[in-house]
Each structure stands twice: as structure tokens, then as C-alpha cells.
Amino acid sequence: MDFYFAPLEGITGYLYRNAFHESFDCGIKKYFSPFIAMNKNGLMKSRELEDLKKQHNQGMVVVPQLLGSKGAEAVSYIRQLKEMGYQEVNLNIGCPYQTVVSKGKGAGLLADTDKLSTFLEEVFSEADIAVSVKTRVGMERPEEFEEILEIYNQYPLSELIIHPRVRTDFYDNHPNMETFRMAVKKSTASVCYNGDLFTIKDYCCFTETFPQVQKIMLGRGLIANPGLLSEILTGKVIDSDSLKGFHDRIFADYQRIMSGDTNTLFKMKELWNYMQFLFDDSERYIKKIRKAKTGVEYMNAVNSLFSECRIDPEKGFQKSKK
């Protein structure tokens, strides 16, 4: 089985990737970068350039993910990324957020199959490195994916990563596994699954149902429990000391590159939106973490959480209930 680490905007940048790679990685084949919003000027933002510098990604395979709807822009980015040493890019055709979709990008491309075809034609007519696609299965109905998949099958995708939700699901409801089953059967590209694998039980259930699928992308489940992959591959569950060391490494690295506590704490609090689920009876401690205004207040709250709350390795990311 090949395991990929899904991108998550604001969290899985190079500092997080390095900390994870050195602390927990026992089998990630590819890390995908948070999406790069393409424009006519090319790759120029310092944050994106820092994230993709080869010296910031030693010992791991990183795949830059591009978000846009203009093939010419994608080709320009691909050429620049190739010059930086990258041999694969990923096209984001799944982001569900309104600010993206309203511009016909991300999942918005799925609403106009002619535009999707034109975009892919322009990319693949010029791209000279591997190009993969991460997609949802439609805008409103999973039945849309029959036509979408026919379009994907016209191009030499290096692989097709499928999150089997439609755009209107956002991250609610359940992945549509019947649509995914159809895609596995009919896709001419190698298929990777992504969606709601939060615990080892979820993983085992998926592999029993789809033994023919040999590529899995883990995202929220791996951020909530960084030891999930180790547990899958070796049976070793995460412990408090290893998670605390991982956390402290990330915190120190953010302090090193950011000015002041405010920005650093914002980044760390984003991470706790996921890791909070790994602890029993953690609500009042998480509230203190969220209320912290200085690094000292923050670390006092974190230390209390680790010393007074038990980690439950069987817990995984939990979606909010409406």
C-alpha cells in the first residue's frame, strides 16, 4: 500500500512536514503541498517559495498542488517547478470553498465540463512532467462523475486521487463509495482514495472493501492522530511523550520564523482543532489553549493538558455534529 499525506491549508507546510517526517513517518510515499493559487505572474510569493525550497524538504517526496482554471498559467508554473527540481505536480479540482468555486476553480471546474476539458487539454499538451489530479465527484450529484471521469480518461494522468463527495457536501455526509467503486472500475489512471479514514478501524474496513486499491491519501485523520500510520503499519500506538515532543518541535519552529506570539499562536491553535480529539476529557484545557494570548500562557495550558489528560489512541478526528 502507498500512503500519501493530504495537503491542508495553513497546517501542512514545510515546518509541519519536517516535524512529522522526523517524528512519525514510517511510510509516507508522497507529501502534497497546500495548494498554490495560480496567477499570470507565476510562482513569486515568498511563502510558497519557502515551502517548496528543496532544502526545506530533504528526505521526502513533495508534490506541489496547483489551484486554477487556466491551462497556460498551469504550464508556466509546471515549467518553473521543473526548474526547481520537481518531477510531478497535482491539480486541485476539488476545493469546495465558495471563494474558490465562484471563480470556476477547484470543484468549480466540475460544473463546466467543456471548461474542464479545455483546461486539461492545455495542461497536457505542454506538460513534460507527471501530472496527477485530485478531484471530487461532482458539484451537486455523484451521478455527474460518469461524464467527468470520461474526460479524465482522455488524458495521461499519472494518477487520479478521488475524494468521493460532491462540492455541496463540503466535508459533511459520507463519502459516496458506490461512485468510488465505479471509478475504480472505469478509470484508466491509477486510483488513490481520500476521505474519512480517521482510525485504524476505518482503514481496515476500507481495505477489506477495496482490496484492489493500493493507494490511500490520509488527511484530517493523520493530523488529529500523527501516530495513525505507525499504528497501521507496525501496530505501535501513539504515546504522550512522542506527541508532546512533536508539538514542542512545531511550536519552536514557528517561533523561530515568525515575529511575535500572535501569529505563532494562531498557527498552533489551528493544529489543536484536530489534535484535541486524541485526548479524554480535554474540553476545559482546550478552552485555555484557545484563550491563551502569550506563548507562556499557551505552553502552561498545553503542559496541563498533557499532564492531566489521557491519550486514547483509538480516538480519531471527529466531524462536528449539526
Secondary structure, DSSP 8 states (H G I E B T S, - for coil): -EEEE---TTTSSHHHHHHHHHHT-SSEEEEE---EE--TT-S--HHHHHHH-GGGSTTS-EE-EEE-S-HHHHHHHHHHHHHTT--EEEEEE----HHHHTTT-GGGGGG-HHHHHHHHHHHHTT--SEEEEEE-S-SS-GGGHHHHHHHHTTS--S-EEE----GGGTT-S---HHHHHHHHHH-SS-EEEES---SHHHHHHHHHH-TT--EEEE-HHHHH-TTHHHHHHH-----HHHHHHHHHHHHHHHHHHSSSHHHHHHHHHHHHHHHGGGBSS-HHHHHHHHH--SHHHHHHHHHHHHHHS-B-TT--------
